[in-house]
Amino acid sequence: MRLDYSNIAHNLATGVFPRLGAVHRLSLRRVTALVVSCLLFCYARATLLLFAAFDELFFRGYRRQVVQRPLFVVGNFRSGTTLLINALHAGAPHTRSHNTWEIYLAPTVSQRLFFSLLARIDRRLGGRAAAFVHAINERHFKSLALHPVDLFGPEEDGGVLLHIWSGFFTWFAFARRGVLPEMAHIDSLPKRRRDRIVRFYRQVVKKTLYAHLRRYPGRDVPVFLSKNPSFTGMIATLADAFPDSRFVNIVRDMEPTRRSTIAWFRFWFALLGTRDTAPELEMAIDRLMNHWYRYPRRVFATMEETRHATIALADLVSDPRRTLHRLVDRLDLHWLRDPAVLERQIAKMDRQYGTVAA
């Protein structure tokens, strides 16, 4: 959980000042957004260190937690990764993913117990706090036009890397002209930096499964599922960290993916107080997409066939049963061999997303 302070200082210097290569110009709105972001990071970091210490005191069993054959969904942003993970994620007792609130508020075992305690207290007092949170979730998060987010549903757990000032999303705040985020090509970074990132991520995964099995004692270890476009550039690193892991790469036609990604990135840039950065933005997206279209094929060529699969979004939308059956057979997704479970997942996918990629 150690921070790379030299990397943080470099991000702050080159990502803030235009003369050092920052894409975004300083303005009152941007300075406000950066100050708020840094304060949130400091809060998240302080609470992480506190509760991680509690984990080491009271829940050291997480260190022995087994992670069995995890499945990672990768691909370009806006290519259908959310649609696919919701089709594959059957929930307890079969699968486990990181929910949004866990990623940003509770990456440790102790934090989850703490929030569970608060929830029990709230229920005793009438459940008003829970009702307020669920109302915010429905009205604001789940209604986002570009990418609906459910605080209590699976989300991109690459966001957990923000706790160690890493991951893709730091780039939105500290983008530099002509430089892609390190997560775009993490497999090519120095081993020390790769190890620091994947060690923390693996620790969070183990804590998630450990906390899950404490809640449901006696059950088998569920299959951990992760969907992260930002992990497309770290497939080899993940394969080494999780030796029995499996991967699904989902691809979508480039032009609609590009348009949707530009809109998605502009949303984040605007949220962080930037002006229009269309030329730099579009060049970065083109480089990113071209790399992520090619890279999975190169890595998959070095793996056993039973560890990876590539599917097209068009096939998943037009014929979900055949596409999912192919994944079940190729990667041995045993929980979907039950016809009732498979049909339930297809119905959920159609009900939640229809033919809209996310």
N, C-alpha and C positions, 0 to 999 in steps of 0.2 A: 504493500500500500504506500510505499515511499513515492514521493514526488520528484520529478526531474526539474529542479528549480532553474537550471540553465535553459531548458526548453521553454519553461513558462516565461522567463524574462525575454527570451528571443521572440516568442509569440506576441508578447505585449508591445515590444519595441517595433517590430516589423509589421505587426497587424494593426497598429493604431496610427502611425505617422506615415502619411502619403509619400514623403521623401525617401522613406525606407522600403517602400513597395506596397503599402497598404492600399487595398482596392477602395475602401470606404473613407470618405472625408469626414473630418471631425465636425460635429455640430452639437448644439445643445441636446437634441434628442438622442444622438448617438452616445454622447458622454453619459447621459442619464441611463441609457440602456446598458452600457458597459459597467457603470457603477453598481446598478441593481444586480447584474449578472455576477459580478465579482463578490458582492455581499452574499448572494445565494450560494455561491461556491464555498465561501468561507463557512457559512452555516452548515452546508452539507458535509464539508470536510471535517469540521469539529465534531458533529454528531456521529459521523462514521467512525472516527478514531475512538470516541467514547464507547460506543456500543460494540465495536470490534474488540475492545479490551474486555468487555463483559463476556463476549463469546469465548475468548481465550480462558476466562476464569470459570465459566459455568457450562459451556457447550463445546468443549474441545472435541467431542465425538464427531463433529463435522469433518475433521481432518481425515477420518477413516471412511467417510461416506463414498460409496461406489457410484460412479456415473456410467451407466450401461448404454452403450450404443446410441449416443445422442444424435439428433438429426438437425442439420443446419440448412435453412433455406436461404439461398443467395441469389443475386441477380441485380441488374440496374435498378435504381430508384424508379418507381412508377411502372414497374414491369409486371406486377401481379403477385408480389411476394405476400402481401397481406391476405389476398384472396386464397392463396395456396395454404398458408399456415392455418387459416381458419377452417379449411377443409380437412387438414391433417390433425388438428388439435382436438382430441376427443375428451380431454379433461380426465379427472380422477375416475378410476384408478389407473387408466392407461397411460396418459401423458401429462407432462407438467411444463409450463412455460412461465416466463417472468411476466407478471402483470404490470401495467404502467405504474401504479402507485408503489409497487415493490422496487422497481428500477430506481426511482428518484428519491423515495422516502425511506425505504427499508431494505437495503442490500444485505443486512446482517440478520442473524437469527434473533438477537435481542431486540432489535427494532421491531420486528414483526410481532414478537410477544408483547412489546410495549403498546403497539397500536391495537392489538387484539384486546388488551386490558382496557384501553380507552373505549373501544367499541362496546365491551360488556358493561362498563360503567354507564355509557350513553344509553344503552338499552334499558338499564334499570331506571334511568331518569326520563324515559319516554321516547328516546330515539330521535330527538330533534336535530342533533348534530349530523347523524347519518342521513336523515331526510334532506338536510341542507346540502350535504356533499353530493348525494345522488341527484338532486335537482340541478346543481351546477354541472355535473357530469352530463346530464341529458341535454341541457339547454346550450351549453357552450362547447364542451369537448366532443361529444358524439355528433354534434351538428356542424363541425368544421367541414367546409365544402371540399377542400382538396384532399384531406386525409382525416376522416373521422377517428377519434381516439376515445377508447373506453378505459377509464381509470382502473376498472376491475377486469379488463380483458388483456390478452396477450399483445405485446408491443415490441418494438425493436429494442432488444436489451443491450445493444451497443451503447445506449445512453448511460448505462451504469459506469462506463469508462470516464464519464465526466467527473466522477468522484476522485479520479487520479489525474485530472486535467489531460485527458486523452480522448480518443474517439473522434468520429467524424464531425460532430456538432460544434466542436470548438472552432472549426474552420469558418462557420457562418459569422462568428463574432470577430475573428482575426484573419480573414482571408488576405492573402498576399498576391499581388499581380504576377501571373505566370507560374504560380506554385500551387500544386494540388495538395490537399491534406494528406498527412502521413498515412492515414487509414486507407487511402486509395491504393496504396502499394506497400502495405506493412510487411509483406513477405520479403521485400528487398531491403528493409531497414536493418541496422546493426542488431546482432543477436541479443545484446544486452537490453536494448529498448523493446524488442519483440517479447523477450522473456518477461520483462516487467509487466507489460500489458496483459499477456495471456495468463500469467500467474494469478493476477488479481481477478480476471474474469473467471478462471477455473475455480477459484476460491468461492466466488459468489454463487456459481452454479452448485457447488457442493453444499453450501449453506442453504440454498433454496430446497434442494432435495432432502437435506437433513431436517429442516423445519417442517416440510411436508409430511415426512414419515413420523415425526413427533406428533403431528396432528392426527394422522391416520395410522396408528401403530398396528403392526401385523400384516400390512399390505406389502406387496412386492414393490420394488423400486420402479417408479414410472419412467418412461422414456422421456428424456429432456428434449424439448423442441425449441429451436431458436430461428427467428427470421430476421435477417439483417442484410440489407443491401450493402451497408458499409463494411461487412465482413467478406465481400467478394474478393478483396485484395489480400486477404489473410487466410485463404483456404489451407495452404500448406502449413502455416503456423498452428491452426486449429487441428489439423490432421495429426500433427506431432503431439500436441497437448492432450488430445483425446484419441488414442490409437485405434479404437473401434468405431469412430464416428462415421456418419454418413452425410451425404450432401445432395441437395437438389438445386439445380440452377434453372431458374425460369426466365425465359426470354420473350420479348415482345418486339414487334416491328419498331425500327429505330425512330422514325419520324414522330409518331404519336408519343413515344416514350420521351423523346427530346422536348417536345412542346410541353408535356405535363411536368417534366423535371424543371424546366425553366420557370414555370409558374410556381412550382413548389419552392424552389430556391429563392425566388423573388419575395415570396411570403416571409421567409425567414430573414432575409436581408432587410426587408422593410420593418419587420418587428424589432430588429436591432438598430434601427435609426439610420439606415443608409439611404443615399440617393440612388437614382437609377444607375445601375452598373451593367447595363445590357451587353456591351461588347466583351468586357472581361468575363462576365457570367457565362455567356454563350460559348466562348472559347474554352473555358474551364469544363463546361458540361460536355462539349464535344470530345475533349481529351479523356475525360473520365469515362464516358460511355464507350469509347473505342477500346480503352484498356479493359474494362469490365466485360465487354462482349468477347474478347479474345482470351483473357487470362484463364477463366475456368477450364477451357478446353486443354490448355497446356498442362495445368495441374492434374486434371482428371486422367490425362494420358499416362501418368505415373502411378495411378491407383488401380486397385482391383476393381473390376466392373461392378461388383456387388456393393461398393461403397459410394457410388455416385450415379446420378441420372440427370438428364437435361430434358425439360419439357417446354413446349410453347404455350404461351397464354391463350392463344387462339384455340388450341386443342382442349385446354382445361375448360374453357367457356363453352365450346361447341359440343364436346362429348366428355363431360366430367367423369362418368362411370368408367369408360374405357381408359382414360388418362390415369385415374387414380388406381385402377386395377393394375396398370403397367408399373406404377410406382410400388405398389404392394408386392408384386412378384419380384421386381428388380432389387429392392432394398429390404425385403422381408419386414414390411410394416404390419406386424402381426395383429395389432388392435383393429385394423381395418379389414381383416379377413372375415370378421363377423358381418354378414350382410345387413343386419339391423343397424350396426354402428356406421357402416359405410353410407347407407341411405340417409341416416340422420345427419351425417356431415354434409352430404350433398344438399339436403334440404336447408340446412343452416347457411351454407354458402349462397344458395339462391335467394334466401330470404334476406340476408344481410347486405349482399353486394350485387346480386344479379350478374350483369356482365361488365360491371365497372371495375377496372383494375386499380389497385392502390399499392 
